[in-house]
Amino acid sequence: GYNATVSGLLFVPVDKLGALKGGIWSHTTSAHTCDDIPSEGGWSRFQSDQFAVDVIMPLLMATAGSAALAPDNLGYGESFDHHIGYVIRNQYKTSAVPLFLKAQHIIATESECETELSNSVALGGYSEGGFGSV
């Protein structure tokens, strides 16, 4: 996955200045590589419990005042042409770390450097995402 373009979903509280806590929510197992993922909103699963976990949890983190990132993971989203690294621990890091670094840049840029995303982050997930967050 060293040459993969990773994708994900970023939620940021709009009225928070200064230091901003961060969270990464890793999504559940999905059989589809392009439509049941955080960056696509998981809309094809809108009526299911998995939608609630994969999209609502990062949204709740943001409403509580933290920036929340939900990576699509390798093999999903923009990296759909790569092998899905199911329960291969490094693939979760490979998906999340570049997005977190980019989120730090986006938050600093969009807030004209008045908001900074902390280097420490809370990890969470459910199902496959739970394995990736341990």
Residue pairs with C-beta under 8 A, 6 or more apart in sequence:
1 74
1 79
1 82
1 85
1 91
1 94
1 95
2 94
4 74
4 78
4 79
4 82
4 94
5 78
5 79
6 71
6 72
6 74
6 77
6 78
6 79
6 94
6 95
6 98
6 99
7 37
7 39
7 71
7 72
7 76
7 77
7 78
7 79
7 99
8 38
8 39
8 69
8 70
8 71
8 72
8 77
8 95
8 96
8 99
9 38
9 39
9 41
9 55
9 58
9 69
9 70
9 72
10 67
10 68
10 69
10 70
10 99
10 103
10 106
11 58
11 59
11 61
11 62
11 67
11 68
11 69
11 70
12 20
12 62
12 67
12 68
12 107
12 110
13 20
13 62
13 63
13 65
13 66
13 67
16 65
16 115
17 111
17 114
17 115
18 114
18 115
18 116
19 116
19 118
20 65
20 66
20 67
20 107
20 115
20 116
20 117
20 118
21 65
21 66
21 67
21 118
21 120
21 122
22 66
22 67
22 68
22 69
22 100
22 103
22 117
22 118
22 120
22 121
22 122
23 58
23 61
23 66
23 67
23 68
23 69
23 121
23 122
23 123
23 124
24 68
24 69
24 70
24 71
24 96
24 100
24 121
24 122
24 123
24 124
24 133
25 38
25 54
25 57
25 58
25 61
25 68
25 69
25 70
25 124
25 125
25 129
26 70
26 71
26 73
26 92
26 96
26 123
26 124
26 125
26 126
26 128
26 129
26 130
26 132
26 133
27 37
27 38
27 42
27 53
27 54
27 70
27 71
27 72
27 73
27 125
27 126
27 128
27 129
28 50
28 53
28 54
28 125
28 126
28 127
28 128
28 129
29 86
29 127
29 128
30 36
30 37
30 50
30 76
32 44
33 75
33 76
33 77
33 80
33 84
34 40
34 76
34 77
34 80
35 43
35 44
36 42
36 44
36 45
36 50
37 54
37 72
37 73
37 76
37 77
38 54
38 55
38 58
38 70
38 71
38 72
39 70
39 72
39 77
39 78
40 77
41 55
42 50
42 51
42 54
42 55
43 51
45 51
45 54
50 127
53 126
53 127
54 70
54 126
54 129
55 70
57 68
57 124
57 126
58 68
58 69
58 70
59 68
61 67
61 68
62 68
66 122
67 103
67 107
67 117
69 96
69 99
69 100
69 103
71 92
71 95
71 96
71 99
72 78
72 79
72 95
73 84
73 85
73 91
73 92
73 95
73 132
74 82
74 83
74 84
74 85
74 91
74 94
74 95
75 82
75 83
75 84
75 85
75 91
76 84
79 95
85 91
85 92
85 94
86 128
87 128
87 131
89 131
89 132
91 132
92 132
92 133
100 117
100 121
103 117
104 116
104 117
107 115
107 116
107 117
108 115
108 116
108 117
123 133
124 130
124 133
125 131
125 132
125 133
